[in-house]
Amino acid sequence: MKVVVLLSGGIDSVTSLHDALRACEVIAALSFDYEAKHHARELPMAAWQCNLLGISHSIAPLGFVAGEFRSDLLSSGGTIPDGHYEEESMKSTVVPFRNGIMLAIAAGFAESRGAEGVVIAAHSGDHAIYPDCRESFMEPMARAIREGTYARIELLRPFIAMNKAAIVRRGAELGVDFSHTWSCYKGNEVHCGTCGTCVERREAFLLAGIPDPTVYASTEPLPPKPSYL
């Protein structure tokens, strides 16, 4: 199957790119620039991985998102919170309907490139705070993409039932260079180590039993998972 992989430059999407190469013909990777605080760090990681693998890489500019949407993740938003990635406070970093927007564009992009599928790396750890990462969203979105394209594009979500530790283990099996991935939402010179995505990254490597190559500004003890989960 010919596929397009949605590639942010983070651990999940980079691993999904390497994973897709084992089972599919990856004809392109597609990134989105919606002016998030960390894009200056994350998008170059996507480009690096594509260059390494010889994959065509496109970046779709979505500058209107930062201008019109409300989210602390965006350059127009407030401060990125610290703490566990499944805490209520992390909802402030959700970009409304982000996956819906990106998948709609990806479907048209994929059909235009002659692809038969789109790969997205949504995983079970995202479900707590991201409604558009849940299977209850992905399944009807998959139907819409299939019914709305002449090529009947399939939405492939290989990690939807996996947690991030399992994705790290899979990436290690595939030989992914995790030092060329980015997670920190603050987008500073190095990962902060304390924001929700840094906590998720640190926890994933720890639980996976895989050495973490990431440089963190802080390696203070990880916060506990919220008790209501």
C-alpha positions in Angstrom: 0.0 0.0 0.0 1.2 3.5 -0.9 0.9 5.8 2.1 1.5 9.3 3.4 2.7 9.6 7.0 1.7 12.6 9.2 5.0 13.6 10.7 5.4 16.2 13.4 9.0 15.4 14.4 8.0 13.9 17.8 8.7 10.3 19.0 5.3 8.9 18.0 5.2 10.2 14.4 8.9 9.5 13.7 8.4 5.9 15.0 5.3 5.5 12.8 7.3 6.7 9.8 10.0 4.0 10.4 7.3 1.5 11.1 5.4 2.3 7.9 8.5 1.7 5.9 8.5 -1.9 7.0 5.0 -2.6 5.7 4.1 0.0 3.1 5.5 2.2 0.4 5.9 5.6 2.0 5.6 8.1 -0.9 5.7 11.3 1.3 5.6 12.6 4.8 3.4 15.6 5.6 4.0 18.1 8.4 2.0 21.1 9.5 3.2 24.5 10.6 0.3 26.1 12.7 2.8 28.3 14.6 3.1 26.3 17.7 5.7 27.4 20.2 7.9 24.4 19.6 7.8 24.2 15.8 11.2 25.8 15.4 12.6 22.8 17.2 10.2 20.0 16.1 9.8 20.6 12.4 13.6 20.4 11.7 13.5 16.9 13.4 10.9 15.8 10.8 13.0 17.1 8.0 16.1 15.3 9.4 14.3 12.0 9.6 13.0 12.3 6.0 16.4 13.2 4.7 17.9 10.2 6.5 15.3 7.9 5.0 15.1 9.5 1.6 11.4 10.4 2.0 9.8 13.4 0.3 8.8 15.9 3.0 6.2 18.6 2.7 5.1 21.2 5.2 1.6 22.7 5.0 1.4 26.3 6.4 -1.6 26.8 8.7 -0.7 30.3 10.1 -4.4 31.1 10.5 -4.6 28.7 13.4 -2.4 30.8 15.7 -4.3 33.9 14.7 -7.8 32.5 15.1 -7.7 29.6 17.6 -7.2 29.6 21.3 -4.5 27.3 22.8 -1.5 27.8 25.0 0.5 25.6 22.6 0.3 28.4 19.9 2.7 31.3 19.6 -0.4 33.5 20.4 -1.2 31.6 23.5 -0.3 31.7 27.2 2.3 29.9 29.3 2.8 26.2 28.8 2.0 24.4 32.1 4.2 22.1 34.0 3.0 18.8 35.5 1.8 15.4 34.4 0.6 15.2 30.8 -2.8 13.8 31.8 -3.7 16.5 34.3 -6.6 18.8 33.6 -4.2 21.8 33.2 -2.8 20.3 30.0 -6.1 20.8 28.3 -4.9 24.4 27.8 -2.4 23.1 25.2 -5.1 21.4 23.1 -5.5 23.0 19.6 -9.2 22.7 18.9 -10.0 20.0 16.3 -6.3 19.9 15.2 -6.4 16.3 14.0 -9.7 16.8 12.1 -8.1 19.7 10.2 -4.9 18.0 9.5 -6.5 14.7 8.4 -8.8 16.5 6.0 -5.8 18.2 4.4 -3.9 14.9 4.5 -6.7 13.1 2.7 -6.6 15.5 -0.2 -2.8 15.5 -0.2 -2.7 11.7 -0.3 -5.2 11.3 -3.1 -3.3 14.0 -5.1 -0.1 12.0 -4.7 -1.6 8.7 -5.7 -1.5 7.2 -2.1 -4.0 4.7 -0.8 -3.6 5.4 2.9 -2.7 8.0 5.5 -0.8 7.1 8.7 -1.4 8.9 12.0 0.5 8.1 15.2 -2.3 8.8 17.7 -1.9 6.6 20.8 -3.7 5.6 23.9 -1.8 8.1 26.1 -3.3 11.0 24.1 -6.9 9.9 24.8 -7.0 11.5 28.3 -6.9 15.1 27.0 -7.2 15.0 23.2 -10.8 14.2 22.0 -9.6 14.0 18.4 -7.0 11.3 19.2 -9.6 8.8 20.5 -10.9 5.9 18.4 -14.4 7.2 18.8 -13.2 10.1 16.7 -10.8 8.3 14.4 -13.2 5.6 13.3 -15.9 8.0 11.9 -13.1 10.2 10.5 -11.7 7.1 8.7 -15.1 6.5 7.2 -15.4 10.1 6.1 -12.0 10.0 4.4 -12.8 6.7 2.7 -16.2 7.8 1.5 -15.0 11.3 0.5 -12.1 10.2 -1.8 -12.2 8.5 -5.2 -9.3 6.4 -4.1 -11.1 5.4 -0.9 -8.1 6.5 1.2 -7.7 4.4 4.3 -6.8 6.0 7.7 -4.1 3.8 9.3 -3.6 4.3 13.1 -1.2 1.5 14.1 -0.5 2.9 17.6 -4.1 3.7 18.6 -4.1 1.0 21.3 -0.5 1.4 22.4 1.0 3.7 25.1 4.0 5.8 24.6 6.4 3.4 26.3 5.3 0.7 23.8 6.0 3.1 21.0 9.5 3.9 22.4 10.2 0.1 22.5 9.0 -0.3 18.9 11.1 2.7 17.9 14.2 1.1 19.5 13.5 -2.2 17.6 13.4 -0.2 14.4 16.7 1.7 15.2 15.1 5.1 15.5 17.5 7.8 16.5 15.4 9.4 19.3 18.0 12.2 19.8 16.5 13.6 16.5 13.0 13.9 17.8 11.4 16.7 19.8 8.7 16.7 22.5 8.9 19.9 24.7 6.1 22.3 24.1 8.1 25.2 25.4 10.5 25.1 22.4 13.6 26.3 24.2 17.2 25.3 23.3 16.8 22.0 25.2 13.8 20.0 26.5 12.7 21.7 29.8 12.0 18.3 31.5 8.9 19.6 33.4 6.1 20.4 31.0 3.5 17.8 30.2 5.1 16.5 27.0 8.6 16.3 28.6 7.1 14.4 31.6 5.5 12.0 29.1 8.8 11.6 27.2 10.8 10.9 30.3 8.2 8.5 31.7 8.0 6.6 28.4 11.7 5.9 28.2 11.8 4.9 31.9 8.8 2.5 31.5 10.2 1.1 28.3 13.6 0.4 29.8 15.3 2.2 26.9 18.1 4.8 27.5 16.9 8.3 27.0 19.3 10.3 24.9 17.5 13.6 25.5 19.1 16.6 27.2 16.8 18.1 29.8 17.1 21.4 31.6 15.6 19.7 34.7 15.4 16.1 35.8 13.5 16.7 38.9 11.3 13.7 40.1 8.4 13.0 37.8 5.0 14.1 39.0 2.5 11.3 39.9 -0.3 10.3 37.5 -3.5 12.1 38.5 -5.5 10.0 41.0 -8.8 10.4 39.1 -7.4 8.5 36.1 
